[in-house]
Amino acid sequence: MPNSMPESVSADTSSSSSRLWLVTVFLTGGPVFLAMLVYKLESFDPAPIPVYEFAHPPLTAALRNERMLQGSEKVGYGVLKGPEDLLYDAHSKLIYTGCEDGWIKRVTLNDSPADSLVHNWINTGGRPLGIAFANSDPDADLITMIVADAYKGLLKISGNSTVLLTDEAEGQKFKLTDGVDVADDGMIYFTDASYKYYLREYILDIFEGKPNGRLLSFDPVTKETKVLVSDLYFANGVVLSPDQTHLVYCETSMRRCRKFYIEGKNAGRVEKFIETLPGLPDNIRYDGEGHYLIALATEFSTYWDLAYRYPFIRKVSGMVVRYLGMPPMGKSSSGVFIVDLDGKPIAHYYDPEMSLVSSAIKIGDHLYCGSVHHRGILHLDVNQHPARAII
């Protein structure tokens, strides 16, 4: 049978089909092409992380409290925003903490945590992170404190005066001054978590997977700033050993803490202390009873495991942060990992509902946890809610 459709109608139909095909390709393939182009042009370029160092399973402790939020209370919930590091003065019975608003605040503890009093002490004008006493004056108002301020550098606070001690080493400015401790002889040890990224971009340093951190010292007599260890993966908390022979410092991205000897025949030597932690370590504190308290900001989840293995996942994640901002902080089984002086696991306090625990101290039978992001200090009576053996 002859084709009864007019040629003009057939041509119009063919043309419409072609246009529809082109539109479909553009709508489906265009965004994919654009995403690929942006991905290629994006300068953020994560490096391979040495995942062979994570060959062993995450460490576990024989004693665990897997629901530490149960029975816990908040101190200063309405007035402490982001109490990152905690420092206790046994003489005045005050807890000091640096907050997101720039204030270092003093917390007077009462029998009921909810009734504890919070007072502003000193505002650094930046973001105070690690804090340590340089002396212990009987008059708390004249106390001398060393502060690792993320944006300002290493500060000294005495009375009402704040002095910048140092903000660079070997010609390289600090970008994220983080942890600090002070030796009995006055030497100050501290970390610059990253000389490339500021605190507001800290997650990009972890996503990048490059060793941008340093462990440093500052001599208050000679005013010399010295790099002790370089090429660290997000150098974070640091603490002096009870015998003052070495430091223990945290490398957040590598889920580990290492020793650096400052005295004796091993001076200048770096050794393993604890590896394959079950989460990413932040600050570390000595409890005065033969244990170190390591704050774990997040568990090492399936996401982190894949992101560490595949740089493109970290690149995409970094792009999302750069262009859309930080995502909401979800639950991540954050908590406190307790080890002895040799790095042997003793106990683990954590909760699936917790995230971004950044520090922990123990006062008597009470555990206090700070957070770089959340409000208030978490308080837990470890006598009433102890870590127990898990069968």
ZADO-5499 format. One record per residue: x, y, z of N, C-alpha, C in turn; residue in three letters. Coordinates in steps of 0.1 Angstrom, whole numbers, padded with zeros to 4 digits, always signed. Layout:
REM ZADO-5499
XYZXYZXYZala...
//
This chain:
REM ZADO-5499
+0009-0012+0000+0000+0000+0000+0009+0012+0000met+0006+0022-0008+0014+0035-0009+0013+0042+0005pro+0024+0049+0008+0024+0057+0021+0015+0069+0019asn+0005+0070+0027-0004+0081+0025-0001+0093+0033ser+0010+0092+0042+0014+0104+0050+0022+0114+0042met+0018+0126+0042+0024+0137+0034+0039+0137+0038pro+0048+0141+0028+0062+0142+0031+0065+0152+0042glu+0058+0164+0042+0061+0174+0051+0058+0170+0066ser+0047+0162+0067+0044+0157+0080+0054+0147+0085val+0059+0138+0076+0069+0129+0080+0082+0136+0084ser+0086+0146+0077+0098+0154+0080+0097+0160+0093ala+0085+0166+0096+0082+0173+0109+0084+0163+0120asp+0078+0151+0118+0078+0141+0129+0092+0137+0131thr+0100+0135+0121+0114+0131+0122+0122+0142+0129ser+0119+0154+0126+0126+0166+0132+0123+0166+0147ser+0110+0164+0150+0106+0165+0164+0112+0154+0172ser+0113+0142+0166+0120+0131+0173+0135+0134+0176ser+0141+0140+0166+0155+0143+0168+0157+0154+0179ser+0148+0164+0179+0149+0174+0190+0147+0168+0204arg+0137+0159+0204+0134+0152+0217+0145+0144+0222leu+0152+0137+0212+0164+0129+0216+0175+0138+0221trp+0177+0149+0214+0188+0158+0219+0185+0164+0232leu+0172+0168+0235+0168+0173+0248+0170+0162+0259val+0166+0150+0256+0168+0139+0265+0183+0137+0269thr+0191+0137+0258+0205+0135+0260+0211+0146+0269val+0207+0158+0266+0212+0170+0273+0208+0169+0288phe+0195+0166+0290+0190+0166+0304+0196+0155+0312leu+0199+0143+0306+0205+0132+0313+0220+0132+0313thr+0225+0135+0302+0240+0134+0300+0247+0147+0304gly+0240+0159+0303+0246+0172+0306+0251+0173+0320gly+0242+0170+0330+0246+0170+0344+0258+0161+0347pro+0258+0149+0341+0269+0140+0343+0282+0145+0337val+0281+0151+0325+0293+0157+0319+0298+0169+0327phe+0289+0177+0332+0292+0189+0340+0299+0184+0353leu+0293+0174+0359+0299+0169+0371+0313+0163+0369ala+0315+0156+0358+0328+0151+0354+0338+0162+0352met+0333+0173+0345+0342+0184+0342+0346+0191+0355leu+0337+0194+0364+0340+0200+0377+0349+0191+0385val+0347+0178+0385+0356+0169+0392+0370+0170+0387tyr+0372+0171+0373+0385+0171+0367+0392+0185+0370lys+0384+0195+0370+0390+0209+0372+0392+0212+0386leu+0386+0205+0396+0387+0208+0410+0402+0206+0414glu+0407+0216+0421+0421+0216+0425+0424+0207+0437ser+0413+0204+0445+0415+0196+0457+0418+0182+0452phe+0430+0177+0456+0435+0164+0451+0440+0155+0462asp+0431+0147+0467+0435+0138+0478+0446+0128+0474pro+0455+0125+0484+0465+0115+0481+0462+0102+0487ala+0468+0091+0482+0466+0078+0488+0471+0078+0503pro+0463+0072+0511+0466+0071+0525+0472+0057+0527ile+0483+0056+0535+0490+0043+0537+0481+0033+0545pro+0471+0028+0538+0461+0019+0545+0467+0006+0550val+0479+0002+0545+0485-0010+0549+0488-0010+0564tyr+0488+0003+0570+0490+0004+0584+0478+0000+0592glu+0467-0002+0585+0454-0006+0592+0451-0020+0589phe+0461-0028+0587+0459-0042+0584+0452-0050+0595ala+0455-0046+0607+0450-0053+0619+0436-0047+0623his+0427-0055+0628+0414-0051+0632+0415-0039+0643pro+0405-0031+0644+0405-0020+0654+0407-0026+0668pro+0414-0019+0677+0416-0024+0690+0403-0024+0698leu+0402-0033+0707+0391-0034+0717+0396-0034+0731thr+0388-0030+0740+0392-0030+0754+0383-0041+0761ala+0389-0047+0771+0382-0058+0778+0370-0052+0786ala+0371-0040+0790+0360-0033+0798+0354-0023+0789leu+0340-0023+0788+0333-0014+0780+0320-0009+0786arg+0317+0004+0784+0304+0009+0786+0299+0014+0773asn+0290+0007+0767+0286+0009+0753+0275+0019+0752glu+0270+0023+0763+0258+0033+0764+0261+0043+0774arg+0272+0051+0773+0276+0060+0783+0267+0072+0785met+0258+0074+0775+0248+0085+0776+0238+0082+0787leu+0236+0069+0789+0226+0065+0799+0232+0067+0813gln+0226+0076+0820+0231+0080+0834+0240+0092+0833gly+0243+0097+0821+0252+0109+0820+0243+0122+0822ser+0250+0133+0825+0244+0146+0827+0252+0156+0820glu+0246+0168+0816+0254+0178+0810+0257+0190+0820lys+0269+0194+0819+0273+0206+0827+0274+0218+0818val+0267+0229+0822+0268+0241+0814+0262+0240+0800gly+0251+0233+0799+0245+0230+0786+0241+0243+0778tyr+0236+0253+0785+0231+0265+0779+0242+0275+0776gly+0254+0274+0782+0264+0284+0781+0277+0280+0776val+0280+0267+0775+0292+0262+0770+0290+0257+0755leu+0295+0264+0745+0293+0260+0732+0307+0255+0726lys+0308+0242+0724+0321+0237+0719+0332+0238+0729gly+0330+0232+0741+0341+0232+0751+0351+0221+0747pro+0361+0225+0739+0370+0216+0732+0379+0208+0741glu+0387+0215+0749+0396+0208+0758+0392+0212+0772asp+0395+0203+0782+0392+0204+0796+0404+0204+0804leu+0405+0213+0814+0416+0213+0823+0411+0216+0837leu+0416+0208+0847+0411+0209+0860+0422+0214+0870tyr+0418+0224+0878+0427+0229+0888+0422+0224+0901asp+0430+0214+0907+0426+0208+0919+0425+0217+0931ala+0433+0228+0931+0434+0238+0942+0421+0246+0943his+0417+0251+0931+0405+0259+0931+0392+0251+0928ser+0394+0239+0924+0383+0230+0920+0375+0235+0909lys+0382+0241+0899+0376+0247+0887+0380+0239+0875leu+0371+0237+0866+0374+0232+0853+0375+0244+0843ile+0386+0245+0836+0387+0255+0825+0385+0248+0812tyr+0379+0256+0803+0377+0251+0789+0376+0262+0779thr+0381+0260+0767+0380+0270+0756+0368+0267+0748gly+0361+0278+0745+0348+0276+0737+0348+0283+0724cys+0338+0280+0716+0337+0284+0702+0337+0300+0701glu+0331+0306+0711+0330+0321+0711+0343+0328+0715asp+0354+0321+0717+0366+0327+0720+0369+0328+0735gly+0359+0325+0743+0361+0326+0757+0367+0313+0763trp+0377+0315+0772+0381+0304+0781+0372+0306+0793ile+0365+0296+0797+0355+0297+0808+0359+0288+0819lys+0354+0292+0831+0357+0285+0843+0344+0279+0848arg+0344+0267+0852+0332+0260+0857+0334+0255+0871val+0325+0260+0880+0325+0257+0894+0316+0245+0895thr+0321+0233+0899+0313+0221+0900+0305+0221+0913leu+0292+0217+0912+0284+0215+0924+0280+0200+0924asn+0273+0196+0935+0269+0182+0937+0260+0178+0925asp+0252+0187+0921+0244+0184+0909+0250+0191+0897ser+0254+0183+0886+0260+0190+0875+0252+0201+0869pro+0239+0199+0869+0230+0209+0864+0231+0223+0871ala+0236+0222+0884+0237+0235+0892+0251+0241+0891asp+0260+0235+0883+0273+0240+0882+0273+0254+0876ser+0282+0262+0880+0283+0276+0876+0294+0278+0866leu+0291+0286+0855+0300+0289+0845+0303+0304+0844val+0316+0308+0844+0320+0322+0844+0330+0324+0832his+0328+0335+0825+0338+0339+0815+0351+0343+0822asn+0362+0339+0816+0375+0343+0822+0383+0352+0813trp+0388+0346+0802+0396+0354+0792+0391+0351+0778ile+0389+0361+0770+0386+0359+0756+0399+0361+0748asn+0402+0351+0740+0415+0352+0732+0413+0359+0719thr+0401+0362+0715+0398+0368+0702+0399+0358+0691gly+0401+0346+0694+0403+0335+0683+0394+0323+0687gly+0400+0311+0686+0393+0299+0690+0403+0291+0698arg+0402+0292+0712+0411+0284+0720+0408+0269+0719pro+0418+0261+0717+0417+0246+0717+0424+0241+0729leu+0436+0236+0727+0443+0230+0738+0447+0240+0749gly+0446+0236+0761+0450+0245+0772+0458+0237+0783ile+0468+0244+0789+0476+0238+0799+0481+0249+0809ala+0483+0245+0821+0488+0254+0831+0503+0255+0830phe+0508+0267+0831+0523+0269+0831+0528+0270+0845ala+0519+0273+0855+0522+0272+0869+0509+0270+0876asn+0510+0268+0889+0498+0267+0897+0498+0276+0909ser+0494+0288+0906+0494+0298+0917+0482+0296+0926asp+0485+0298+0939+0474+0296+0949+0462+0305+0946pro+0465+0317+0940+0454+0326+0937+0450+0323+0922asp+0438+0317+0921+0434+0313+0907+0433+0324+0897ala+0431+0337+0902+0430+0348+0893+0444+0351+0887asp+0455+0347+0893+0468+0350+0888+0474+0337+0881leu+0466+0328+0878+0471+0316+0872+0477+0319+0858ile+0487+0312+0854+0493+0313+0841+0490+0301+0833thr+0484+0304+0821+0479+0293+0812+0485+0295+0798met+0489+0283+0792+0493+0283+0778+0481+0278+0770ile+0479+0285+0759+0467+0282+0751+0471+0280+0736val+0467+0269+0730+0468+0267+0716+0456+0272+0710ala+0457+0284+0704+0445+0290+0697+0446+0287+0682asp+0435+0281+0677+0435+0276+0663+0439+0287+0654ala+0435+0300+0656+0437+0311+0647+0448+0320+0651tyr+0451+0321+0664+0461+0331+0669+0475+0325+0670lys+0476+0313+0673+0489+0306+0676+0490+0302+0690gly+0502+0302+0695+0505+0298+0709+0505+0310+0718leu+0496+0310+0728+0494+0322+0736+0497+0319+0751leu+0501+0330+0758+0503+0329+0772+0493+0338+0779lys+0486+0333+0789+0476+0342+0796+0481+0342+0811ile+0483+0354+0816+0487+0356+0830+0479+0368+0835ser+0471+0365+0845+0462+0376+0850+0452+0379+0839gly+0452+0392+0836+0443+0396+0825+0450+0399+0812asn+0463+0396+0811+0470+0398+0799+0472+0386+0790ser+0471+0388+0777+0473+0377+0768+0485+0381+0758thr+0495+0372+0758+0506+0375+0750+0508+0364+0739val+0511+0368+0727+0514+0358+0717+0529+0353+0718leu+0531+0340+0720+0544+0335+0721+0550+0331+0708leu+0543+0325+0699+0548+0321+0686+0536+0318+0677thr+0538+0321+0664+0527+0317+0654+0534+0311+0641asp+0547+0308+0642+0553+0302+0630+0565+0294+0634glu+0570+0285+0626+0582+0278+0628+0589+0275+0614ala+0602+0277+0614+0609+0275+0601+0603+0282+0589glu+0598+0294+0592+0592+0303+0581+0578+0299+0577gly+0572+0289+0584+0559+0284+0580+0549+0288+0591gln+0539+0296+0588+0529+0300+0597+0520+0288+0601lys+0516+0289+0614+0506+0279+0618+0492+0282+0612phe+0485+0272+0609+0471+0273+0604+0461+0268+0614lys+0466+0258+0623+0456+0252+0632+0464+0247+0644leu+0468+0257+0653+0474+0254+0665+0464+0246+0674thr+0468+0234+0679+0458+0225+0684+0461+0220+0698asp+0470+0211+0701+0472+0205+0714+0484+0212+0721gly+0484+0211+0734+0495+0217+0742+0497+0211+0755val+0510+0210+0760+0512+0206+0773+0525+0213+0778asp+0528+0214+0791+0539+0222+0796+0547+0213+0805val+0560+0212+0803+0569+0203+0812+0572+0210+0825ala+0576+0203+0834+0580+0208+0847+0591+0219+0846asp+0599+0218+0836+0610+0228+0834+0606+0240+0827asp+0593+0240+0823+0587+0252+0816+0587+0251+0801gly+0593+0241+0795+0593+0239+0781+0578+0236+0776met+0574+0242+0765+0561+0240+0760+0561+0232+0748ile+0553+0222+0748+0551+0213+0736+0537+0214+0731tyr+0537+0215+0717+0523+0217+0711+0523+0212+0697phe+0511+0212+0691+0510+0207+0678+0504+0218+0669thr+0508+0218+0656+0501+0225+0646+0494+0214+0637asp+0481+0212+0638+0475+0201+0632+0476+0202+0616ala+0477+0214+0611+0478+0216+0597+0484+0229+0594ser+0494+0230+0585+0499+0243+0581+0493+0247+0568tyr+0483+0239+0564+0476+0242+0551+0461+0246+0553lys+0455+0241+0563+0440+0243+0564+0437+0249+0578tyr+0428+0259+0578+0423+0264+0590+0413+0255+0597tyr+0410+0258+0610+0400+0250+0617+0387+0248+0610leu+0382+0259+0604+0369+0257+0597+0370+0248+0585arg+0382+0244+0581+0384+0235+0570+0390+0222+0574glu+0390+0219+0587+0398+0208+0592+0395+0195+0585tyr+0383+0193+0581+0379+0180+0575+0386+0179+0562ile+0389+0190+0555+0396+0189+0542+0410+0184+0544leu+0416+0187+0555+0429+0181+0558+0429+0166+0559asp+0419+0161+0565+0417+0147+0567+0414+0140+0554ile+0405+0147+0546+0401+0142+0533+0413+0142+0523phe+0422+0152+0524+0433+0153+0515+0443+0141+0517glu+0444+0137+0530+0453+0125+0532+0468+0128+0531gly+0472+0140+0534+0486+0144+0533+0491+0148+0547lys+0504+0145+0550+0509+0148+0563+0513+0163+0564pro+0503+0171+0568+0505+0186+0569+0507+0191+0583asn+0509+0181+0593+0510+0185+0607+0524+0184+0613gly+0525+0191+0624+0539+0191+0631+0537+0191+0646arg+0547+0185+0652+0549+0185+0667+0560+0195+0669leu+0558+0205+0679+0568+0215+0681+0570+0218+0696leu+0581+0226+0698+0584+0230+0712+0586+0245+0712ser+0584+0251+0723+0587+0266+0725+0594+0267+0738phe+0606+0273+0737+0614+0276+0749+0611+0290+0754asp+0604+0291+0766+0600+0304+0771+0612+0313+0775pro+0624+0307+0776+0636+0314+0780+0643+0320+0768val+0645+0311+0758+0652+0316+0746+0643+0321+0735thr+0630+0319+0737+0619+0322+0727+0620+0315+0714lys+0627+0303+0714+0629+0296+0702+0618+0286+0700glu+0613+0286+0688+0602+0276+0684+0609+0266+0675thr+0608+0253+0679+0615+0242+0671+0605+0232+0667lys+0607+0227+0654+0599+0216+0649+0606+0203+0654val+0599+0195+0661+0604+0182+0666+0601+0171+0657leu+0589+0170+0652+0585+0160+0642+0576+0167+0631val+0579+0165+0619+0571+0170+0608+0564+0159+0600ser+0557+0162+0590+0550+0152+0582+0540+0143+0590asp+0532+0149+0598+0523+0142+0606+0509+0144+0601leu+0501+0133+0602+0487+0133+0597+0477+0139+0607tyr+0475+0152+0606+0466+0159+0615+0471+0157+0630phe+0482+0163+0633+0488+0163+0647+0478+0169+0656ala+0474+0162+0667+0463+0167+0675+0468+0168+0690asn+0462+0161+0699+0465+0162+0713+0479+0157+0716gly+0485+0163+0727+0498+0159+0731+0498+0160+0746val+0506+0150+0753+0507+0150+0767+0520+0145+0771val+0526+0151+0782+0538+0146+0788+0536+0134+0796leu+0546+0124+0796+0545+0112+0804+0547+0117+0819ser+0542+0109+0828+0544+0112+0842+0558+0115+0846pro+0568+0107+0840+0582+0108+0844+0589+0119+0836asp+0582+0126+0827+0587+0137+0819+0598+0133+0809gln+0599+0120+0805+0609+0115+0796+0605+0116+0782thr+0591+0116+0779+0586+0116+0766+0573+0122+0765his+0569+0124+0752+0555+0129+0749+0548+0118+0743leu+0534+0119+0744+0526+0110+0736+0517+0120+0728val+0517+0118+0715+0509+0127+0706+0500+0119+0697tyr+0489+0125+0693+0479+0118+0685+0480+0123+0671cys+0479+0113+0662+0477+0116+0647+0463+0112+0644glu+0454+0121+0642+0440+0118+0641+0437+0110+0628thr+0442+0114+0617+0439+0107+0604+0444+0092+0604ser+0455+0090+0612+0461+0076+0611+0456+0068+0623met+0447+0073+0631+0441+0065+0642+0452+0059+0651arg+0462+0068+0655+0473+0063+0663+0478+0074+0672arg+0486+0069+0682+0493+0078+0691+0508+0073+0691cys+0517+0083+0691+0531+0079+0691+0539+0086+0702arg+0550+0080+0705+0559+0086+0716+0570+0094+0709lys+0574+0105+0716+0586+0113+0712+0594+0115+0724phe+0606+0110+0725+0614+0111+0736+0621+0125+0737tyr+0621+0131+0749+0627+0144+0751+0638+0143+0761ile+0640+0132+0767+0651+0130+0777+0658+0117+0775glu+0670+0116+0780+0678+0103+0780+0684+0100+0767gly+0689+0087+0766+0696+0083+0754+0687+0082+0742lys+0674+0081+0744+0665+0080+0732+0660+0094+0728asn+0665+0105+0733+0660+0118+0730+0659+0121+0715ala+0648+0125+0710+0646+0128+0696+0640+0116+0688gly+0639+0105+0695+0634+0093+0688+0619+0092+0689arg+0613+0087+0678+0598+0084+0677+0596+0069+0678val+0586+0065+0686+0583+0051+0687+0567+0050+0686glu+0563+0038+0683+0549+0035+0683+0544+0035+0698lys+0532+0040+0700+0526+0039+0713+0513+0030+0712phe+0504+0034+0704+0492+0026+0701+0487+0029+0687ile+0483+0018+0680+0479+0018+0666+0465+0013+0665glu+0459+0015+0653+0446+0010+0649+0435+0012+0660thr+0435+0024+0665+0424+0028+0675+0410+0026+0668leu+0400+0023+0676+0387+0021+0671+0380+0034+0666pro+0387+0045+0666+0382+0057+0661+0393+0067+0659gly+0389+0079+0655+0399+0090+0652+0402+0098+0665leu+0414+0097+0670+0417+0104+0683+0419+0119+0682pro+0414+0125+0692+0415+0140+0693+0425+0143+0704asp+0421+0147+0716+0430+0151+0727+0433+0138+0735asn+0444+0140+0743+0449+0129+0752+0453+0135+0765ile+0448+0130+0776+0451+0135+0789+0456+0123+0798arg+0465+0127+0808+0469+0117+0818+0460+0119+0830tyr+0455+0108+0836+0445+0110+0847+0451+0110+0861asp+0465+0109+0862+0471+0109+0875+0471+0096+0882gly+0465+0086+0875+0463+0072+0881+0469+0061+0873glu+0478+0065+0864+0485+0055+0856+0478+0052+0842gly+0469+0061+0838+0462+0059+0826+0462+0072+0817his+0461+0070+0804+0459+0081+0794+0444+0079+0790tyr+0437+0091+0789+0424+0091+0784+0424+0097+0770leu+0421+0089+0760+0421+0093+0746+0407+0096+0741ile+0404+0108+0737+0391+0111+0732+0390+0107+0717ala+0380+0099+0714+0378+0095+0700+0366+0103+0694leu+0369+0111+0684+0359+0120+0678+0348+0112+0671ala+0352+0101+0665+0342+0093+0657+0348+0079+0656thr+0339+0069+0654+0344+0056+0652+0349+0055+0637glu+0357+0044+0635+0362+0042+0621+0351+0034+0614phe+0342+0041+0608+0330+0034+0602+0333+0029+0588ser+0324+0022+0582+0325+0017+0568+0328+0028+0559thr+0321+0040+0561+0324+0051+0552+0339+0055+0552tyr+0344+0057+0565+0358+0061+0566+0368+0050+0560trp+0364+0037+0562+0372+0027+0556+0373+0028+0541asp+0362+0030+0535+0361+0031+0520+0368+0044+0516leu+0366+0055+0523+0372+0068+0519+0387+0067+0520ala+0392+0060+0530+0407+0059+0531+0412+0051+0520tyr+0405+0041+0515+0410+0032+0505+0409+0039+0491arg+0399+0047+0489+0396+0053+0476+0397+0068+0476tyr+0407+0074+0471+0408+0089+0472+0397+0096+0465pro+0391+0090+0454+0380+0097+0447+0368+0100+0457phe+0366+0091+0466+0355+0093+0476+0358+0105+0485ile+0371+0106+0489+0374+0118+0497+0374+0131+0488arg+0377+0129+0475+0376+0141+0467+0362+0146+0465lys+0353+0137+0463+0339+0141+0462+0334+0146+0475val+0338+0140+0486+0333+0145+0499+0339+0159+0502ser+0351+0161+0498+0357+0174+0499+0351+0185+0491gly+0347+0181+0479+0340+0191+0470+0326+0194+0476met+0319+0185+0482+0306+0187+0488+0308+0197+0500val+0319+0195+0508+0322+0204+0519+0325+0218+0514val+0333+0219+0503+0337+0232+0498+0326+0240+0492arg+0317+0233+0485+0306+0241+0478+0293+0241+0485tyr+0291+0232+0494+0278+0231+0501+0279+0233+0516leu+0292+0232+0521+0294+0234+0536+0294+0220+0543gly+0297+0221+0555+0298+0208+0563+0284+0203+0565met+0283+0189+0563+0270+0183+0566+0267+0183+0581pro+0254+0180+0585+0251+0179+0599+0259+0168+0606pro+0263+0170+0618+0271+0161+0625+0262+0149+0630met+0264+0138+0624+0255+0127+0628+0261+0119+0640gly+0254+0108+0643+0259+0100+0654+0270+0091+0649lys+0280+0089+0658+0292+0082+0653+0300+0074+0664ser+0293+0069+0674+0299+0061+0685+0312+0068+0690ser+0311+0081+0692+0322+0088+0698+0324+0084+0713ser+0336+0087+0719+0337+0083+0733+0352+0085+0738gly+0355+0077+0748+0368+0078+0754+0375+0064+0755val+0387+0063+0750+0395+0051+0751+0406+0052+0761phe+0406+0044+0771+0415+0045+0782+0426+0034+0781ile+0439+0038+0782+0450+0029+0780+0460+0031+0792val+0468+0021+0795+0478+0023+0805+0490+0030+0799asp+0501+0031+0807+0512+0039+0803+0520+0033+0792leu+0518+0020+0789+0524+0013+0778+0515+0012+0766asp+0503+0018+0766+0494+0018+0755+0485+0006+0754gly+0484-0002+0765+0476-0013+0766+0461-0009+0769lys+0451-0013+0760+0437-0009+0763+0432-0014+0776pro+0425-0005+0783+0420-0008+0796+0404-0008+0796ile+0399+0003+0791+0384+0005+0791+0380+0014+0779ala+0368+0012+0775+0362+0021+0764+0348+0025+0768his+0347+0038+0769+0333+0044+0772+0329+0051+0759tyr+0317+0047+0754+0312+0053+0742+0297+0051+0741tyr+0291+0057+0730+0277+0055+0728+0274+0058+0713asp+0265+0049+0707+0262+0051+0693+0256+0064+0690pro+0250+0071+0700+0243+0084+0698+0253+0096+0699glu+0265+0093+0703+0275+0104+0705+0283+0107+0693met+0288+0120+0692+0297+0124+0682+0306+0135+0686ser+0318+0135+0681+0328+0146+0683+0331+0149+0697leu+0334+0138+0705+0340+0140+0718+0355+0144+0715val+0359+0155+0721+0373+0160+0718+0382+0160+0729ser+0377+0157+0741+0386+0156+0753+0379+0149+0764ser+0388+0144+0774+0382+0138+0786+0392+0139+0797ala+0386+0142+0809+0394+0142+0821+0386+0134+0832ile+0393+0129+0842+0387+0122+0853+0390+0129+0866lys+0380+0132+0873+0381+0139+0886+0374+0129+0896ile+0382+0123+0905+0377+0113+0914+0370+0102+0906gly+0357+0099+0909+0350+0089+0902+0341+0094+0891asp+0345+0106+0886+0336+0113+0876+0344+0115+0863his+0338+0111+0852+0344+0114+0839+0337+0126+0832leu+0345+0135+0827+0340+0147+0820+0345+0147+0806tyr+0336+0149+0797+0340+0149+0782+0336+0162+0776cys+0346+0168+0768+0343+0180+0761+0340+0177+0746gly+0335+0186+0739+0333+0185+0725+0336+0197+0717ser+0343+0196+0706+0346+0207+0697+0334+0214+0691val+0323+0207+0691+0311+0212+0684+0299+0213+0692his+0296+0204+0701+0283+0203+0708+0284+0212+0721his+0272+0214+0726+0270+0222+0738+0272+0214+0751arg+0278+0220+0761+0279+0214+0774+0290+0204+0775gly+0294+0201+0788+0304+0191+0791+0296+0179+0796ile+0299+0167+0791+0292+0155+0795+0298+0150+0808leu+0290+0146+0818+0295+0141+0830+0289+0127+0833his+0298+0118+0837+0294+0105+0840+0300+0100+0853leu+0292+0095+0862+0298+0088+0874+0302+0074+0871asp+0315+0071+0870+0319+0058+0866+0318+0048+0876val+0315+0052+0889+0312+0042+0899+0298+0036+0897asn+0289+0045+0894+0275+0041+0891+0273+0035+0877gln+0281+0039+0868+0280+0034+0854+0293+0030+0849his+0299+0020+0854+0313+0016+0850+0313+0008+0837pro+0325+0007+0832+0328-0001+0820+0329-0015+0826ala+0322-0025+0819+0322-0039+0824+0328-0048+0813arg+0332-0060+0818+0337-0070+0809+0325-0075+0800ala+0328-0075+0787+0318-0079+0777+0320-0094+0774ile+0310-0102+0776+0312-0117+0773+0306-0120+0760ile
//
